[in-house]
Amino acid sequence: MRLYLYRQDIQDLNQVSEKEALNIMRDIREEYKLAKKRYVSVYAYCKFFMVTREEVYDALQLKKTG
């Protein structure tokens, strides 16, 4: 079980470009006053988009398996 999402994960989850994924990550960091890093937590992502961890993990697993 992953604790963090990277840019590529955000791109896959939201089906957006690299630039838009980085903007989403910036927005999440600003919303929750997080340090600027290469990733955001799954918790922050779920809270921001009002989705469950299971939905995130399922979507990432689906993407991984093709």
PyMOL Python script that loads the backbone (N, CA, C, O; Angstrom):
from pymol import cmd

cmd.read_pdbstr("""\
ATOM      1  N   MET A   1       0.849  -1.172   0.000  1.00  0.00           N
ATOM      2  CA  MET A   1       0.000   0.000   0.000  1.00  0.00           C
ATOM      3  C   MET A   1       0.899   1.241   0.000  1.00  0.00           C
ATOM      4  O   MET A   1       1.789   1.383   0.838  1.00  0.00           O
ATOM      5  N   ARG A   2       0.647   2.116  -0.945  1.00  0.00           N
ATOM      6  CA  ARG A   2       1.444   3.329  -1.090  1.00  0.00           C
ATOM      7  C   ARG A   2       0.919   4.443  -0.195  1.00  0.00           C
ATOM      8  O   ARG A   2      -0.274   4.522   0.095  1.00  0.00           O
ATOM      9  N   LEU A   3       1.837   5.296   0.233  1.00  0.00           N
ATOM     10  CA  LEU A   3       1.454   6.428   1.056  1.00  0.00           C
ATOM     11  C   LEU A   3       1.524   7.741   0.296  1.00  0.00           C
ATOM     12  O   LEU A   3       0.941   8.739   0.720  1.00  0.00           O
ATOM     13  N   TYR A   4       2.244   7.746  -0.838  1.00  0.00           N
ATOM     14  CA  TYR A   4       2.453   8.979  -1.586  1.00  0.00           C
ATOM     15  C   TYR A   4       2.135   8.789  -3.063  1.00  0.00           C
ATOM     16  O   TYR A   4       2.229   7.687  -3.604  1.00  0.00           O
ATOM     17  N   LEU A   5       1.755   9.894  -3.699  1.00  0.00           N
ATOM     18  CA  LEU A   5       1.486   9.900  -5.134  1.00  0.00           C
ATOM     19  C   LEU A   5       2.474  10.844  -5.814  1.00  0.00           C
ATOM     20  O   LEU A   5       2.724  11.955  -5.346  1.00  0.00           O
ATOM     21  N   TYR A   6       3.016  10.382  -6.906  1.00  0.00           N
ATOM     22  CA  TYR A   6       3.936  11.196  -7.692  1.00  0.00           C
ATOM     23  C   TYR A   6       3.189  11.794  -8.884  1.00  0.00           C
ATOM     24  O   TYR A   6       2.024  11.476  -9.124  1.00  0.00           O
ATOM     25  N   ARG A   7       3.864  12.651  -9.614  1.00  0.00           N
ATOM     26  CA  ARG A   7       3.260  13.341 -10.755  1.00  0.00           C
ATOM     27  C   ARG A   7       2.593  12.356 -11.716  1.00  0.00           C
ATOM     28  O   ARG A   7       1.461  12.579 -12.147  1.00  0.00           O
ATOM     29  N   GLN A   8       3.286  11.278 -12.051  1.00  0.00           N
ATOM     30  CA  GLN A   8       2.727  10.304 -12.984  1.00  0.00           C
ATOM     31  C   GLN A   8       1.438   9.685 -12.444  1.00  0.00           C
ATOM     32  O   GLN A   8       0.504   9.425 -13.202  1.00  0.00           O
ATOM     33  N   ASP A   9       1.392   9.454 -11.152  1.00  0.00           N
ATOM     34  CA  ASP A   9       0.173   8.905 -10.541  1.00  0.00           C
ATOM     35  C   ASP A   9      -0.992   9.876 -10.694  1.00  0.00           C
ATOM     36  O   ASP A   9      -2.109   9.473 -11.018  1.00  0.00           O
ATOM     37  N   ILE A  10      -0.723  11.155 -10.457  1.00  0.00           N
ATOM     38  CA  ILE A  10      -1.766  12.178 -10.604  1.00  0.00           C
ATOM     39  C   ILE A  10      -2.226  12.243 -12.060  1.00  0.00           C
ATOM     40  O   ILE A  10      -3.419  12.375 -12.332  1.00  0.00           O
ATOM     41  N   GLN A  11      -1.283  12.150 -12.984  1.00  0.00           N
ATOM     42  CA  GLN A  11      -1.642  12.141 -14.406  1.00  0.00           C
ATOM     43  C   GLN A  11      -2.559  10.963 -14.704  1.00  0.00           C
ATOM     44  O   GLN A  11      -3.574  11.124 -15.381  1.00  0.00           O
ATOM     45  N   ASP A  12      -2.215   9.795 -14.210  1.00  0.00           N
ATOM     46  CA  ASP A  12      -3.013   8.595 -14.459  1.00  0.00           C
ATOM     47  C   ASP A  12      -4.384   8.672 -13.799  1.00  0.00           C
ATOM     48  O   ASP A  12      -5.388   8.305 -14.411  1.00  0.00           O
ATOM     49  N   LEU A  13      -4.434   9.136 -12.578  1.00  0.00           N
ATOM     50  CA  LEU A  13      -5.702   9.207 -11.852  1.00  0.00           C
ATOM     51  C   LEU A  13      -6.656  10.228 -12.452  1.00  0.00           C
ATOM     52  O   LEU A  13      -7.858   9.980 -12.544  1.00  0.00           O
ATOM     53  N   ASN A  14      -6.124  11.377 -12.861  1.00  0.00           N
ATOM     54  CA  ASN A  14      -6.973  12.459 -13.345  1.00  0.00           C
ATOM     55  C   ASN A  14      -7.003  12.568 -14.863  1.00  0.00           C
ATOM     56  O   ASN A  14      -7.735  13.387 -15.418  1.00  0.00           O
ATOM     57  N   GLN A  15      -6.206  11.741 -15.531  1.00  0.00           N
ATOM     58  CA  GLN A  15      -6.113  11.755 -16.994  1.00  0.00           C
ATOM     59  C   GLN A  15      -5.854  13.165 -17.503  1.00  0.00           C
ATOM     60  O   GLN A  15      -6.608  13.715 -18.305  1.00  0.00           O
ATOM     61  N   VAL A  16      -4.750  13.733 -17.001  1.00  0.00           N
ATOM     62  CA  VAL A  16      -4.364  15.091 -17.374  1.00  0.00           C
ATOM     63  C   VAL A  16      -2.910  15.098 -17.842  1.00  0.00           C
ATOM     64  O   VAL A  16      -2.192  14.107 -17.708  1.00  0.00           O
ATOM     65  N   SER A  17      -2.500  16.224 -18.388  1.00  0.00           N
ATOM     66  CA  SER A  17      -1.125  16.392 -18.854  1.00  0.00           C
ATOM     67  C   SER A  17      -0.166  16.522 -17.672  1.00  0.00           C
ATOM     68  O   SER A  17      -0.585  16.658 -16.522  1.00  0.00           O
ATOM     69  N   GLU A  18       1.122  16.478 -17.981  1.00  0.00           N
ATOM     70  CA  GLU A  18       2.138  16.625 -16.940  1.00  0.00           C
ATOM     71  C   GLU A  18       2.002  17.971 -16.236  1.00  0.00           C
ATOM     72  O   GLU A  18       2.064  18.047 -15.009  1.00  0.00           O
ATOM     73  N   LYS A  19       1.817  19.027 -17.019  1.00  0.00           N
ATOM     74  CA  LYS A  19       1.691  20.373 -16.447  1.00  0.00           C
ATOM     75  C   LYS A  19       0.473  20.480 -15.534  1.00  0.00           C
ATOM     76  O   LYS A  19       0.554  21.059 -14.451  1.00  0.00           O
ATOM     77  N   GLU A  20      -0.638  19.931 -15.965  1.00  0.00           N
ATOM     78  CA  GLU A  20      -1.854  19.986 -15.150  1.00  0.00           C
ATOM     79  C   GLU A  20      -1.692  19.157 -13.876  1.00  0.00           C
ATOM     80  O   GLU A  20      -2.183  19.548 -12.817  1.00  0.00           O
ATOM     81  N   ALA A  21      -1.010  18.020 -13.971  1.00  0.00           N
ATOM     82  CA  ALA A  21      -0.753  17.205 -12.782  1.00  0.00           C
ATOM     83  C   ALA A  21       0.086  17.982 -11.771  1.00  0.00           C
ATOM     84  O   ALA A  21      -0.173  17.926 -10.569  1.00  0.00           O
ATOM     85  N   LEU A  22       1.081  18.698 -12.256  1.00  0.00           N
ATOM     86  CA  LEU A  22       1.908  19.514 -11.360  1.00  0.00           C
ATOM     87  C   LEU A  22       1.089  20.637 -10.729  1.00  0.00           C
ATOM     88  O   LEU A  22       1.294  20.979  -9.564  1.00  0.00           O
ATOM     89  N   ASN A  23       0.169  21.205 -11.489  1.00  0.00           N
ATOM     90  CA  ASN A  23      -0.721  22.237 -10.944  1.00  0.00           C
ATOM     91  C   ASN A  23      -1.627  21.662  -9.856  1.00  0.00           C
ATOM     92  O   ASN A  23      -1.866  22.309  -8.836  1.00  0.00           O
ATOM     93  N   ILE A  24      -2.124  20.462 -10.072  1.00  0.00           N
ATOM     94  CA  ILE A  24      -2.968  19.804  -9.081  1.00  0.00           C
ATOM     95  C   ILE A  24      -2.168  19.566  -7.810  1.00  0.00           C
ATOM     96  O   ILE A  24      -2.661  19.810  -6.709  1.00  0.00           O
ATOM     97  N   MET A  25      -0.953  19.096  -7.955  1.00  0.00           N
ATOM     98  CA  MET A  25      -0.098  18.858  -6.795  1.00  0.00           C
ATOM     99  C   MET A  25       0.166  20.163  -6.047  1.00  0.00           C
ATOM    100  O   MET A  25       0.151  20.185  -4.816  1.00  0.00           O
ATOM    101  N   ARG A  26       0.404  21.231  -6.770  1.00  0.00           N
ATOM    102  CA  ARG A  26       0.619  22.544  -6.154  1.00  0.00           C
ATOM    103  C   ARG A  26      -0.630  22.973  -5.384  1.00  0.00           C
ATOM    104  O   ARG A  26      -0.535  23.453  -4.255  1.00  0.00           O
ATOM    105  N   ASP A  27      -1.798  22.796  -6.001  1.00  0.00           N
ATOM    106  CA  ASP A  27      -3.053  23.177  -5.349  1.00  0.00           C
ATOM    107  C   ASP A  27      -3.276  22.391  -4.059  1.00  0.00           C
ATOM    108  O   ASP A  27      -3.711  22.955  -3.055  1.00  0.00           O
ATOM    109  N   ILE A  28      -2.980  21.099  -4.082  1.00  0.00           N
ATOM    110  CA  ILE A  28      -3.134  20.272  -2.881  1.00  0.00           C
ATOM    111  C   ILE A  28      -2.182  20.760  -1.792  1.00  0.00           C
ATOM    112  O   ILE A  28      -2.575  20.897  -0.634  1.00  0.00           O
ATOM    113  N   ARG A  29      -0.928  21.022  -2.167  1.00  0.00           N
ATOM    114  CA  ARG A  29       0.049  21.506  -1.184  1.00  0.00           C
ATOM    115  C   ARG A  29      -0.384  22.830  -0.578  1.00  0.00           C
ATOM    116  O   ARG A  29      -0.262  23.032   0.631  1.00  0.00           O
ATOM    117  N   GLU A  30      -0.890  23.735  -1.409  1.00  0.00           N
ATOM    118  CA  GLU A  30      -1.350  25.037  -0.916  1.00  0.00           C
ATOM    119  C   GLU A  30      -2.553  24.885   0.006  1.00  0.00           C
ATOM    120  O   GLU A  30      -2.623  25.528   1.054  1.00  0.00           O
ATOM    121  N   GLU A  31      -3.494  24.038  -0.381  1.00  0.00           N
ATOM    122  CA  GLU A  31      -4.716  23.846   0.403  1.00  0.00           C
ATOM    123  C   GLU A  31      -4.407  23.352   1.820  1.00  0.00           C
ATOM    124  O   GLU A  31      -5.021  23.798   2.789  1.00  0.00           O
ATOM    125  N   TYR A  32      -3.454  22.430   1.927  1.00  0.00           N
ATOM    126  CA  TYR A  32      -3.160  21.816   3.218  1.00  0.00           C
ATOM    127  C   TYR A  32      -1.826  22.283   3.808  1.00  0.00           C
ATOM    128  O   TYR A  32      -1.327  21.712   4.778  1.00  0.00           O
ATOM    129  N   LYS A  33      -1.260  23.329   3.204  1.00  0.00           N
ATOM    130  CA  LYS A  33      -0.008  23.925   3.703  1.00  0.00           C
ATOM    131  C   LYS A  33       1.091  22.875   3.887  1.00  0.00           C
ATOM    132  O   LYS A  33       1.717  22.785   4.944  1.00  0.00           O
ATOM    133  N   LEU A  34       1.308  22.087   2.831  1.00  0.00           N
ATOM    134  CA  LEU A  34       2.317  21.039   2.853  1.00  0.00           C
ATOM    135  C   LEU A  34       3.628  21.551   2.281  1.00  0.00           C
ATOM    136  O   LEU A  34       3.651  22.498   1.495  1.00  0.00           O
ATOM    137  N   ALA A  35       4.707  20.919   2.682  1.00  0.00           N
ATOM    138  CA  ALA A  35       6.022  21.277   2.156  1.00  0.00           C
ATOM    139  C   ALA A  35       6.108  20.909   0.675  1.00  0.00           C
ATOM    140  O   ALA A  35       5.481  19.951   0.223  1.00  0.00           O
ATOM    141  N   LYS A  36       6.889  21.681  -0.065  1.00  0.00           N
ATOM    142  CA  LYS A  36       7.056  21.406  -1.482  1.00  0.00           C
ATOM    143  C   LYS A  36       7.984  20.215  -1.646  1.00  0.00           C
ATOM    144  O   LYS A  36       9.167  20.282  -1.310  1.00  0.00           O
ATOM    145  N   LYS A  37       7.437  19.131  -2.162  1.00  0.00           N
ATOM    146  CA  LYS A  37       8.193  17.900  -2.393  1.00  0.00           C
ATOM    147  C   LYS A  37       7.799  17.351  -3.748  1.00  0.00           C
ATOM    148  O   LYS A  37       6.981  17.939  -4.455  1.00  0.00           O
ATOM    149  N   ARG A  38       8.376  16.236  -4.098  1.00  0.00           N
ATOM    150  CA  ARG A  38       8.088  15.637  -5.396  1.00  0.00           C
ATOM    151  C   ARG A  38       6.810  14.814  -5.376  1.00  0.00           C
ATOM    152  O   ARG A  38       6.439  14.230  -6.394  1.00  0.00           O
ATOM    153  N   TYR A  39       6.148  14.758  -4.263  1.00  0.00           N
ATOM    154  CA  TYR A  39       4.968  13.923  -4.139  1.00  0.00           C
ATOM    155  C   TYR A  39       3.956  14.569  -3.195  1.00  0.00           C
ATOM    156  O   TYR A  39       4.267  15.531  -2.493  1.00  0.00           O
ATOM    157  N   VAL A  40       2.745  14.026  -3.193  1.00  0.00           N
ATOM    158  CA  VAL A  40       1.733  14.405  -2.201  1.00  0.00           C
ATOM    159  C   VAL A  40       1.220  13.111  -1.573  1.00  0.00           C
ATOM    160  O   VAL A  40       1.285  12.046  -2.188  1.00  0.00           O
ATOM    161  N   SER A  41       0.723  13.207  -0.373  1.00  0.00           N
ATOM    162  CA  SER A  41       0.235  12.000   0.304  1.00  0.00           C
ATOM    163  C   SER A  41      -1.095  11.554  -0.301  1.00  0.00           C
ATOM    164  O   SER A  41      -1.868  12.356  -0.825  1.00  0.00           O
ATOM    165  N   VAL A  42      -1.327  10.267  -0.210  1.00  0.00           N
ATOM    166  CA  VAL A  42      -2.604   9.717  -0.667  1.00  0.00           C
ATOM    167  C   VAL A  42      -3.719  10.333   0.169  1.00  0.00           C
ATOM    168  O   VAL A  42      -4.796  10.629  -0.350  1.00  0.00           O
ATOM    169  N   TYR A  43      -3.469  10.525   1.446  1.00  0.00           N
ATOM    170  CA  TYR A  43      -4.464  11.121   2.343  1.00  0.00           C
ATOM    171  C   TYR A  43      -4.870  12.515   1.854  1.00  0.00           C
ATOM    172  O   TYR A  43      -6.060  12.819   1.772  1.00  0.00           O
ATOM    173  N   ALA A  44      -3.889  13.360   1.531  1.00  0.00           N
ATOM    174  CA  ALA A  44      -4.185  14.720   1.070  1.00  0.00           C
ATOM    175  C   ALA A  44      -4.930  14.684  -0.259  1.00  0.00           C
ATOM    176  O   ALA A  44      -5.872  15.450  -0.462  1.00  0.00           O
ATOM    177  N   TYR A  45      -4.518  13.806  -1.160  1.00  0.00           N
ATOM    178  CA  TYR A  45      -5.190  13.678  -2.458  1.00  0.00           C
ATOM    179  C   TYR A  45      -6.655  13.279  -2.250  1.00  0.00           C
ATOM    180  O   TYR A  45      -7.556  13.869  -2.846  1.00  0.00           O
ATOM    181  N   CYS A  46      -6.879  12.289  -1.411  1.00  0.00           N
ATOM    182  CA  CYS A  46      -8.248  11.810  -1.163  1.00  0.00           C
ATOM    183  C   CYS A  46      -9.117  12.899  -0.538  1.00  0.00           C
ATOM    184  O   CYS A  46     -10.273  13.082  -0.920  1.00  0.00           O
ATOM    185  N   LYS A  47      -8.554  13.606   0.413  1.00  0.00           N
ATOM    186  CA  LYS A  47      -9.296  14.680   1.062  1.00  0.00           C
ATOM    187  C   LYS A  47      -9.628  15.792   0.061  1.00  0.00           C
ATOM    188  O   LYS A  47     -10.742  16.316   0.061  1.00  0.00           O
ATOM    189  N   PHE A  48      -8.666  16.149  -0.786  1.00  0.00           N
ATOM    190  CA  PHE A  48      -8.842  17.219  -1.762  1.00  0.00           C
ATOM    191  C   PHE A  48      -9.926  16.872  -2.786  1.00  0.00           C
ATOM    192  O   PHE A  48     -10.762  17.713  -3.114  1.00  0.00           O
ATOM    193  N   PHE A  49      -9.911  15.633  -3.289  1.00  0.00           N
ATOM    194  CA  PHE A  49     -10.861  15.216  -4.323  1.00  0.00           C
ATOM    195  C   PHE A  49     -12.074  14.482  -3.771  1.00  0.00           C
ATOM    196  O   PHE A  49     -12.943  14.057  -4.532  1.00  0.00           O
ATOM    197  N   MET A  50     -12.140  14.329  -2.433  1.00  0.00           N
ATOM    198  CA  MET A  50     -13.253  13.652  -1.776  1.00  0.00           C
ATOM    199  C   MET A  50     -13.494  12.253  -2.347  1.00  0.00           C
ATOM    200  O   MET A  50     -14.606  11.897  -2.737  1.00  0.00           O
ATOM    201  N   VAL A  51     -12.416  11.481  -2.380  1.00  0.00           N
ATOM    202  CA  VAL A  51     -12.498  10.086  -2.795  1.00  0.00           C
ATOM    203  C   VAL A  51     -11.878   9.234  -1.691  1.00  0.00           C
ATOM    204  O   VAL A  51     -11.193   9.750  -0.808  1.00  0.00           O
ATOM    205  N   THR A  52     -12.122   7.939  -1.747  1.00  0.00           N
ATOM    206  CA  THR A  52     -11.564   7.041  -0.742  1.00  0.00           C
ATOM    207  C   THR A  52     -10.203   6.516  -1.194  1.00  0.00           C
ATOM    208  O   THR A  52      -9.877   6.525  -2.381  1.00  0.00           O
ATOM    209  N   ARG A  53      -9.425   6.061  -0.224  1.00  0.00           N
ATOM    210  CA  ARG A  53      -8.125   5.448  -0.553  1.00  0.00           C
ATOM    211  C   ARG A  53      -8.323   4.243  -1.453  1.00  0.00           C
ATOM    212  O   ARG A  53      -7.532   4.008  -2.368  1.00  0.00           O
ATOM    213  N   GLU A  54      -9.372   3.481  -1.197  1.00  0.00           N
ATOM    214  CA  GLU A  54      -9.633   2.287  -2.001  1.00  0.00           C
ATOM    215  C   GLU A  54      -9.855   2.652  -3.465  1.00  0.00           C
ATOM    216  O   GLU A  54      -9.384   1.951  -4.360  1.00  0.00           O
ATOM    217  N   GLU A  55     -10.573   3.746  -3.708  1.00  0.00           N
ATOM    218  CA  GLU A  55     -10.796   4.183  -5.083  1.00  0.00           C
ATOM    219  C   GLU A  55      -9.481   4.549  -5.765  1.00  0.00           C
ATOM    220  O   GLU A  55      -9.267   4.235  -6.936  1.00  0.00           O
ATOM    221  N   VAL A  56      -8.616   5.207  -5.026  1.00  0.00           N
ATOM    222  CA  VAL A  56      -7.310   5.587  -5.569  1.00  0.00           C
ATOM    223  C   VAL A  56      -6.479   4.347  -5.855  1.00  0.00           C
ATOM    224  O   VAL A  56      -5.934   4.203  -6.949  1.00  0.00           O
ATOM    225  N   TYR A  57      -6.379   3.453  -4.880  1.00  0.00           N
ATOM    226  CA  TYR A  57      -5.578   2.248  -5.054  1.00  0.00           C
ATOM    227  C   TYR A  57      -6.122   1.379  -6.188  1.00  0.00           C
ATOM    228  O   TYR A  57      -5.349   0.826  -6.970  1.00  0.00           O
ATOM    229  N   ASP A  58      -7.444   1.258  -6.281  1.00  0.00           N
ATOM    230  CA  ASP A  58      -8.049   0.481  -7.364  1.00  0.00           C
ATOM    231  C   ASP A  58      -7.728   1.085  -8.727  1.00  0.00           C
ATOM    232  O   ASP A  58      -7.392   0.362  -9.664  1.00  0.00           O
ATOM    233  N   ALA A  59      -7.830   2.395  -8.837  1.00  0.00           N
ATOM    234  CA  ALA A  59      -7.542   3.064 -10.120  1.00  0.00           C
ATOM    235  C   ALA A  59      -6.079   2.898 -10.503  1.00  0.00           C
ATOM    236  O   ALA A  59      -5.768   2.673 -11.672  1.00  0.00           O
ATOM    237  N   LEU A  60      -5.184   3.005  -9.540  1.00  0.00           N
ATOM    238  CA  LEU A  60      -3.758   2.826  -9.834  1.00  0.00           C
ATOM    239  C   LEU A  60      -3.457   1.384 -10.215  1.00  0.00           C
ATOM    240  O   LEU A  60      -2.654   1.129 -11.113  1.00  0.00           O
ATOM    241  N   GLN A  61      -4.093   0.455  -9.542  1.00  0.00           N
ATOM    242  CA  GLN A  61      -3.882  -0.964  -9.857  1.00  0.00           C
ATOM    243  C   GLN A  61      -4.417  -1.286 -11.249  1.00  0.00           C
ATOM    244  O   GLN A  61      -3.794  -2.039 -11.997  1.00  0.00           O
ATOM    245  N   LEU A  62      -5.570  -0.719 -11.596  1.00  0.00           N
ATOM    246  CA  LEU A  62      -6.141  -0.905 -12.924  1.00  0.00           C
ATOM    247  C   LEU A  62      -5.196  -0.383 -14.001  1.00  0.00           C
ATOM    248  O   LEU A  62      -4.986  -1.038 -15.022  1.00  0.00           O
ATOM    249  N   LYS A  63      -4.634   0.784 -13.771  1.00  0.00           N
ATOM    250  CA  LYS A  63      -3.702   1.382 -14.714  1.00  0.00           C
ATOM    251  C   LYS A  63      -2.451   0.518 -14.860  1.00  0.00           C
ATOM    252  O   LYS A  63      -1.929   0.348 -15.962  1.00  0.00           O
ATOM    253  N   LYS A  64      -1.980  -0.024 -13.743  1.00  0.00           N
ATOM    254  CA  LYS A  64      -0.764  -0.826 -13.732  1.00  0.00           C
ATOM    255  C   LYS A  64      -0.941  -2.124 -14.512  1.00  0.00           C
ATOM    256  O   LYS A  64      -0.035  -2.548 -15.230  1.00  0.00           O
ATOM    257  N   THR A  65      -2.114  -2.759 -14.371  1.00  0.00           N
ATOM    258  CA  THR A  65      -2.357  -4.042 -15.016  1.00  0.00           C
ATOM    259  C   THR A  65      -2.840  -3.879 -16.454  1.00  0.00           C
ATOM    260  O   THR A  65      -2.943  -4.855 -17.198  1.00  0.00           O
ATOM    261  N   GLY A  66      -3.129  -2.668 -16.830  1.00  0.00           N
ATOM    262  CA  GLY A  66      -3.403  -2.419 -18.217  1.00  0.00           C
ATOM    263  C   GLY A  66      -4.787  -2.285 -18.619  1.00  0.00           C
ATOM    264  O   GLY A  66      -5.069  -2.072 -19.798  1.00  0.00           O
TER     265      GLY A  66
END
""", "prot")
cmd.dss("prot")
cmd.show_as("cartoon", "prot")
cmd.util.cbc("prot")
cmd.orient("prot")
